[in-house]
């Protein structure tokens, strides 16, 4: 092994990047140096040649000596018996250090590590969740750790504790046909499907990922390449089940007109789901329902019960909802002006940072459009909750099992909002196997 390769592997070890794997015949395969340097670059480490790799290793050693806490620890939830090891040069300079623990709910705890301690032991039982521990000395932060408080095992339905086996079907929701949907399976269809399964004794129903896709480009249909794994796909809305549809005589007249019913008939009869036509039809009506809600409820002199419920939903979903809705509103605006704008990487530079002043100004000035997309998420969440509640009411032991995409599309909402969490220049995939000797590139950032 060359000195350069050896140094690359040490850097990869620090960055937790694998340098080899066993192929399907059990033979060791070393990852090419070009792949290792590209992955290190994604993590901000320049190891493009021997000189840069040596400098990166030197800087990494200095940083680790200066950093007194590991980046992440996993501890048992609901137990005070946990600790975070001190590392680097903490042993030489521990005097005057103070730790601060902030729980996921915002509770704050502070203390000092013992003078000769090798670890911080807060002695605080943490609930399941993500918590933050930091360490300061002489007015300078010397470490920060994400503390993951985990249960002793994954949740298990009580019905399985005695060895009972459950059964149930898996389905692609978009493929459900019915005489009442709008050309794509929706949550109204899923509700009836759940009831039919429960009648036959099913305890679980698996469903494809319900992640948010791309309203501006409904031809982008893969649920495994979503815009956001946090938000939901609004095309699954049962439009006629939305309360505003029942309140709006004008919208009901439109939908029940012969022309509109003919459109719905063509969508239902299509051999394949016509996602583009379905989206055009649904969004035409959803815009009307939002306008009705904004005028009748948000615009009322005294906020209505539904207006209050919407505000509560916004508050509960917080920044994640606001940023996703802002993304949707921005993408809709830029795409309307230029159909070649496929996502945030080609937006004007001032809008590529979700926390920029330009984005904040847009959010204030176009709040009505931002809240349109929040309204859609509110409605789709209500309908999914209704399905889940029906599973409980029917006594299904598990109920809905929702699939989860491996990652997200680079052009979407999550990549824009949580850019620092993704290696956008890399792709998730799989090494060669019996079925694909060239390996697989799934085109999704890790």
C-alpha positions as CSV (number, residue, x, y, z in Angstrom):
1,X,0.0,0.0,0.0
2,X,1.4,3.4,-1.0
3,X,1.9,6.1,1.6
4,X,-0.8,8.2,-0.1
5,X,-3.3,5.3,0.0
6,X,-2.5,4.7,3.7
7,X,-3.1,8.3,4.5
8,X,-6.4,8.3,2.5
9,X,-7.6,5.3,4.5
10,X,-6.7,7.0,7.8
11,X,-8.7,10.1,6.7
12,X,-11.6,7.9,5.7
13,X,-11.4,6.2,9.0
14,X,-11.8,9.5,10.8
15,X,-14.7,10.4,8.5
16,X,-16.3,7.0,8.8
17,X,-16.0,6.2,5.1
18,X,-15.6,2.6,4.2
19,X,-12.5,1.8,2.1
20,X,-13.3,-1.7,1.0
21,X,-16.1,-4.2,0.8
22,X,-16.6,-7.9,0.1
23,X,-18.1,-8.8,-3.3
24,X,-20.7,-11.5,-3.9
25,X,-17.9,-14.1,-4.0
26,X,-16.5,-13.0,-0.7
27,X,-13.4,-11.3,-2.3
28,X,-12.2,-8.1,-0.9
29,X,-12.5,-5.1,-3.2
30,X,-10.7,-1.9,-2.4
31,X,-12.6,1.3,-3.2
32,X,-10.7,3.3,-5.9
33,X,-8.7,6.3,-4.6
34,X,-10.8,8.6,-6.9
35,X,-14.0,7.5,-5.1
36,X,-12.4,8.0,-1.7
37,X,-11.1,11.5,-2.5
38,X,-14.5,12.5,-4.0
39,X,-16.3,11.3,-0.9
40,X,-13.9,13.1,1.4
41,X,-14.4,16.3,-0.7
42,X,-18.1,16.0,-0.1
43,X,-17.3,16.2,3.6
44,X,-15.1,19.3,3.1
45,X,-11.8,17.4,3.2
46,X,-9.3,18.0,0.3
47,X,-7.2,14.9,-0.1
48,X,-6.7,15.3,-3.9
49,X,-3.0,14.6,-3.7
50,X,-0.3,13.6,-1.2
51,X,0.4,17.2,-0.1
52,X,-3.3,18.1,0.5
53,X,-3.9,14.7,2.2
54,X,-1.0,15.3,4.6
55,X,-2.3,18.8,5.4
56,X,-5.9,17.5,5.9
57,X,-4.6,14.8,8.3
58,X,-2.6,17.4,10.3
59,X,-5.6,19.7,10.6
60,X,-7.9,16.8,11.5
61,X,-5.5,15.8,14.3
62,X,-5.5,19.4,15.7
63,X,-9.2,19.6,15.5
64,X,-9.7,16.4,17.3
65,X,-7.4,17.5,20.1
66,X,-9.3,20.7,20.4
67,X,-12.7,19.0,20.4
68,X,-13.4,17.5,23.8
69,X,-16.6,15.8,23.0
70,X,-17.6,13.2,20.3
71,X,-20.1,14.4,17.7
72,X,-22.8,11.8,18.6
73,X,-23.6,9.4,21.4
74,X,-26.5,7.0,21.9
75,X,-27.7,6.6,25.5
76,X,-30.6,4.7,27.1
77,X,-33.8,6.6,27.4
78,X,-35.4,7.1,30.8
79,X,-32.2,6.3,32.6
80,X,-29.8,8.6,34.5
81,X,-27.0,6.1,34.0
82,X,-25.2,7.4,31.0
83,X,-22.1,9.4,30.2
84,X,-20.3,11.2,27.4
85,X,-16.5,10.5,27.2
86,X,-14.1,13.4,27.3
87,X,-11.4,13.3,24.6
88,X,-8.6,15.3,23.0
89,X,-6.6,17.5,25.3
90,X,-9.5,17.8,27.8
91,X,-7.4,16.2,30.5
92,X,-4.8,19.0,30.5
93,X,-7.3,21.9,30.5
94,X,-10.4,20.8,32.3
95,X,-10.4,23.5,35.0
96,X,-13.3,25.9,34.7
97,X,-15.2,23.8,32.1
98,X,-19.0,23.8,32.2
99,X,-21.4,21.6,30.3
100,X,-24.9,22.5,29.1
101,X,-27.6,20.0,28.3
102,X,-30.6,21.2,26.3
103,X,-33.4,18.6,25.9
104,X,-35.6,18.3,22.8
105,X,-38.4,20.0,24.7
106,X,-36.1,23.0,25.6
107,X,-35.3,22.1,29.2
108,X,-31.8,23.4,30.1
109,X,-29.4,21.7,32.6
110,X,-25.8,22.8,33.5
111,X,-23.0,21.5,35.5
112,X,-19.2,20.9,35.7
113,X,-17.2,17.8,35.0
114,X,-15.3,16.4,38.0
115,X,-11.7,17.5,38.0
116,X,-10.3,14.0,37.2
117,X,-13.3,12.6,35.4
118,X,-12.9,10.9,32.0
119,X,-16.5,11.6,31.1
120,X,-19.4,13.9,31.7
121,X,-22.1,12.3,33.8
122,X,-25.2,14.6,33.9
123,X,-27.2,12.1,36.0
124,X,-30.4,13.1,34.2
125,X,-32.9,10.7,32.7
126,X,-33.7,11.8,29.2
127,X,-36.9,11.0,27.3
128,X,-36.7,9.4,23.9
129,X,-35.5,12.0,21.5
130,X,-32.6,14.2,20.3
131,X,-30.9,16.3,22.8
132,X,-27.8,18.6,22.7
133,X,-24.8,18.7,25.1
134,X,-22.1,21.3,24.8
135,X,-18.9,22.0,26.8
136,X,-17.4,25.4,27.3
137,X,-14.0,26.4,28.9
138,X,-12.7,29.9,29.4
139,X,-15.6,31.3,27.4
140,X,-14.9,29.1,24.4
141,X,-17.0,26.2,23.2
142,X,-14.8,23.1,23.2
143,X,-17.3,20.5,22.1
144,X,-20.9,19.7,21.1
145,X,-22.6,16.3,21.1
146,X,-25.9,15.2,19.7
147,X,-27.3,12.9,22.4
148,X,-29.7,10.3,21.0
149,X,-31.8,8.9,23.8
150,X,-33.1,5.6,22.5
151,X,-35.5,2.9,23.8
152,X,-34.0,-0.5,24.6
153,X,-35.7,-2.0,21.5
154,X,-37.9,-0.9,18.6
155,X,-41.6,-0.7,19.3
156,X,-43.4,-4.0,19.0
157,X,-47.2,-4.4,18.9
158,X,-48.5,-6.1,22.0
159,X,-50.4,-8.5,19.7
160,X,-47.1,-10.0,18.7
161,X,-45.7,-10.7,22.2
162,X,-47.3,-14.1,22.3
163,X,-46.0,-15.2,18.9
164,X,-49.1,-14.3,17.0
165,X,-48.5,-13.7,13.3
166,X,-50.3,-11.0,11.5
167,X,-51.1,-10.7,7.8
168,X,-52.1,-8.0,5.4
169,X,-51.7,-6.7,1.9
170,X,-49.2,-4.2,0.5
171,X,-50.4,-1.7,-2.1
172,X,-49.4,1.2,-4.2
173,X,-52.0,3.8,-3.2
174,X,-51.8,5.6,-6.6
175,X,-52.9,2.4,-8.3
176,X,-56.2,2.0,-6.4
177,X,-59.2,2.3,-8.8
178,X,-62.7,3.4,-7.7
179,X,-65.8,4.8,-9.2
180,X,-65.4,8.0,-7.2
181,X,-61.8,9.0,-7.2
182,X,-60.2,11.5,-9.6
183,X,-58.0,9.2,-11.6
184,X,-55.6,8.3,-8.8
185,X,-56.0,6.4,-5.6
186,X,-56.6,8.8,-2.7
187,X,-57.1,8.7,1.1
188,X,-60.9,8.1,0.6
189,X,-60.0,5.0,-1.3
190,X,-57.5,3.9,1.3
191,X,-60.1,4.3,4.0
192,X,-62.5,2.0,2.2
193,X,-59.7,-0.4,1.4
194,X,-58.7,-0.6,5.1
195,X,-62.3,-1.4,6.1
196,X,-62.4,-4.2,3.5
197,X,-59.1,-5.6,4.8
198,X,-60.2,-5.4,8.4
199,X,-63.4,-7.3,7.6
200,X,-61.2,-10.2,6.3
201,X,-59.0,-10.2,9.5
202,X,-56.0,-8.3,8.2
203,X,-53.9,-6.6,11.0
204,X,-51.7,-4.5,8.8
205,X,-51.7,-2.7,5.4
206,X,-48.5,-1.7,3.7
207,X,-48.5,1.5,1.6
208,X,-45.9,3.0,-0.8
209,X,-44.0,6.1,0.4
210,X,-46.5,9.0,0.8
211,X,-43.7,11.6,0.7
212,X,-44.2,15.0,-1.0
213,X,-43.3,15.1,-4.7
214,X,-43.2,18.0,-7.0
215,X,-46.5,19.9,-7.7
216,X,-44.8,22.0,-10.4
217,X,-43.7,18.8,-12.2
218,X,-46.3,16.0,-11.7
219,X,-44.5,13.8,-14.3
220,X,-41.9,13.3,-11.6
221,X,-43.8,10.4,-10.1
222,X,-41.3,8.2,-8.2
223,X,-42.2,8.1,-4.5
224,X,-38.6,6.9,-3.9
225,X,-37.2,10.2,-5.2
226,X,-39.3,12.7,-3.2
227,X,-39.0,16.4,-2.6
228,X,-39.5,15.9,1.1
229,X,-39.7,12.8,3.3
230,X,-41.1,15.1,6.1
231,X,-44.2,16.3,4.2
232,X,-46.9,14.4,2.3
233,X,-48.0,14.0,-1.3
234,X,-51.0,16.3,-1.7
235,X,-52.2,14.4,-4.9
236,X,-53.5,11.8,-2.5
237,X,-56.1,14.2,-1.2
238,X,-59.7,13.1,-1.5
239,X,-60.8,16.6,-2.7
240,X,-64.5,16.1,-2.1
241,X,-63.9,15.1,1.5
242,X,-62.3,18.5,2.3
243,X,-64.6,20.6,4.5
244,X,-64.3,23.6,2.2
245,X,-65.7,21.6,-0.7
246,X,-68.9,21.0,1.3
247,X,-69.1,24.7,2.2
248,X,-68.5,26.0,-1.4
249,X,-71.6,25.8,-3.6
250,X,-69.7,27.4,-6.4
251,X,-67.0,24.7,-6.4
252,X,-69.6,21.9,-6.1
253,X,-71.4,23.3,-9.2
254,X,-68.1,23.3,-11.1
255,X,-67.2,19.7,-10.2
256,X,-70.7,18.4,-10.9
257,X,-70.9,20.1,-14.3
258,X,-71.1,17.7,-17.3
259,X,-67.7,19.0,-18.6
260,X,-65.9,18.4,-15.4
261,X,-67.5,15.0,-14.9
262,X,-66.3,14.1,-18.4
263,X,-62.8,15.0,-17.4
264,X,-63.0,12.8,-14.3
265,X,-64.4,9.9,-16.3
266,X,-61.5,10.0,-18.7
267,X,-59.0,10.1,-15.8
268,X,-60.7,7.1,-14.1
269,X,-60.8,5.1,-17.4
270,X,-57.2,5.7,-18.3
271,X,-55.2,2.4,-18.3
272,X,-52.3,4.1,-16.5
273,X,-52.5,6.9,-14.0
274,X,-52.2,10.2,-15.9
275,X,-50.4,12.1,-13.2
276,X,-50.1,15.3,-15.2
277,X,-53.8,15.5,-16.0
278,X,-54.8,14.4,-12.4
279,X,-52.6,17.2,-10.9
280,X,-54.1,19.8,-13.2
281,X,-57.6,18.8,-12.3
282,X,-57.0,18.6,-8.6
283,X,-55.0,21.8,-8.2
284,X,-57.6,23.7,-10.1
285,X,-60.1,22.8,-7.5
286,X,-57.7,23.0,-4.5
287,X,-56.9,26.6,-5.4
288,X,-60.7,27.4,-5.2
289,X,-61.0,25.6,-1.9
290,X,-58.1,27.5,-0.4
291,X,-59.5,30.8,-1.6
292,X,-62.8,29.9,0.0
293,X,-61.0,29.0,3.3
294,X,-59.0,32.2,3.3
295,X,-62.1,34.3,2.7
296,X,-64.6,32.5,4.9
297,X,-62.3,31.4,7.8
298,X,-59.0,33.2,7.9
299,X,-60.6,36.5,6.8
300,X,-63.5,36.4,9.3
301,X,-63.7,39.2,11.8
302,X,-63.7,36.6,14.5
303,X,-61.5,33.6,13.7
304,X,-63.6,30.5,13.1
305,X,-62.9,27.1,14.7
306,X,-61.3,25.9,11.5
307,X,-59.1,28.9,11.2
308,X,-57.9,28.3,14.8
309,X,-57.3,24.6,13.9
310,X,-55.2,25.7,10.9
311,X,-53.1,28.1,13.1
312,X,-52.6,25.3,15.6
313,X,-51.4,23.0,12.8
314,X,-49.0,25.6,11.7
315,X,-47.6,26.1,15.2
316,X,-47.3,22.4,15.8
317,X,-45.4,21.7,12.6
318,X,-43.3,24.9,13.0
319,X,-40.3,25.8,10.9
320,X,-40.3,22.5,8.9
321,X,-43.7,23.3,7.5
322,X,-43.0,26.9,6.9
323,X,-39.8,26.2,5.0
324,X,-41.4,23.4,2.9
325,X,-44.3,25.7,2.0
326,X,-41.9,28.5,1.2
327,X,-39.9,26.2,-1.1
328,X,-43.1,25.2,-2.9
329,X,-44.2,28.8,-3.4
330,X,-40.8,29.9,-4.7
331,X,-40.5,26.9,-7.0
332,X,-44.0,27.6,-8.4
333,X,-43.1,31.2,-9.0
334,X,-39.8,30.6,-10.7
335,X,-41.1,27.7,-12.8
336,X,-44.1,29.7,-14.0
337,X,-41.7,32.4,-15.2
338,X,-39.3,29.8,-16.8
339,X,-40.3,26.2,-17.3
340,X,-36.6,25.2,-17.4
341,X,-36.3,26.0,-13.6
342,X,-36.3,22.4,-12.3
343,X,-35.3,23.1,-8.7
344,X,-33.5,25.3,-6.1
345,X,-30.0,24.8,-7.6
346,X,-31.0,26.9,-10.6
347,X,-32.9,29.6,-8.6
348,X,-31.4,33.1,-8.4
349,X,-28.5,32.8,-6.0
350,X,-30.2,35.0,-3.4
351,X,-32.9,32.4,-2.9
352,X,-30.7,29.3,-2.7
353,X,-30.2,29.7,1.1
354,X,-33.4,29.0,2.9
355,X,-32.5,31.5,5.6
356,X,-31.5,34.4,3.3
357,X,-33.1,37.9,3.5
358,X,-34.5,37.4,0.1
359,X,-36.4,34.3,1.2
360,X,-37.6,36.0,4.4
361,X,-38.9,38.9,2.3
362,X,-40.6,36.6,-0.1
363,X,-42.3,34.8,2.7
364,X,-43.6,38.0,4.2
365,X,-44.8,39.5,0.9
366,X,-46.3,36.3,-0.5
367,X,-47.7,34.9,2.7
368,X,-50.9,34.0,0.9
369,X,-49.0,31.6,-1.4
370,X,-46.9,30.1,1.3
371,X,-50.0,29.4,3.4
372,X,-51.7,27.8,0.4
373,X,-49.1,25.0,0.5
374,X,-49.4,24.9,4.3
375,X,-53.2,24.5,3.9
376,X,-52.6,21.6,1.5
377,X,-50.3,19.9,4.1
378,X,-52.9,20.5,6.8
379,X,-55.6,18.8,4.7
380,X,-53.5,15.8,3.7
381,X,-52.4,15.3,7.3
382,X,-56.0,15.4,8.5
383,X,-57.0,12.7,5.9
384,X,-54.1,10.4,6.7
385,X,-54.9,10.8,10.5
386,X,-58.5,9.8,9.7
387,X,-57.3,6.6,8.0
388,X,-55.0,5.8,10.9
389,X,-57.7,6.4,13.5
390,X,-60.0,4.1,11.5
391,X,-57.4,1.4,11.7
392,X,-57.5,1.7,15.5
393,X,-61.2,1.8,15.6
394,X,-61.4,-1.4,13.6
395,X,-59.0,-3.1,16.0
396,X,-56.2,-3.6,13.5
397,X,-53.1,-4.7,15.5
398,X,-50.6,-2.6,13.5
399,X,-52.7,-0.7,11.0
400,X,-50.8,1.3,8.4
401,X,-47.3,0.5,7.5
402,X,-45.7,3.3,5.5
403,X,-42.7,2.7,3.3
404,X,-39.8,5.2,3.5
405,X,-37.6,6.4,0.7
406,X,-33.8,5.9,1.2
407,X,-33.2,9.6,0.5
408,X,-34.5,12.6,-1.4
409,X,-34.2,14.3,-4.7
410,X,-31.4,16.9,-4.9
411,X,-33.8,19.5,-6.4
412,X,-36.4,19.3,-3.7
413,X,-37.5,20.8,-0.4
414,X,-35.5,18.8,2.0
415,X,-32.2,19.3,0.2
416,X,-32.9,23.0,0.1
417,X,-33.9,23.2,3.8
418,X,-31.4,20.7,5.2
419,X,-28.5,21.1,2.7
420,X,-25.9,20.6,5.4
421,X,-27.3,17.1,6.1
422,X,-26.7,15.8,2.5
423,X,-23.7,15.0,0.4
424,X,-25.2,16.5,-2.7
425,X,-22.3,15.5,-4.9
426,X,-22.5,11.9,-4.1
427,X,-25.1,9.2,-4.8
428,X,-26.5,6.2,-2.8
429,X,-26.3,2.9,-4.6
430,X,-25.2,-0.7,-4.3
431,X,-22.1,-2.6,-5.3
432,X,-22.2,-5.2,-8.1
433,X,-24.3,-8.3,-7.4
434,X,-25.7,-11.3,-9.3
435,X,-28.4,-9.2,-10.9
436,X,-26.3,-6.2,-11.8
437,X,-22.6,-6.7,-12.4
438,X,-22.0,-3.0,-12.9
439,X,-23.5,-2.0,-9.5
440,X,-26.3,0.5,-9.0
441,X,-26.4,4.3,-8.8
442,X,-29.8,5.3,-7.4
443,X,-29.2,9.0,-8.0
444,X,-30.0,10.1,-4.5
445,X,-27.7,11.9,-2.2
446,X,-26.7,10.2,1.1
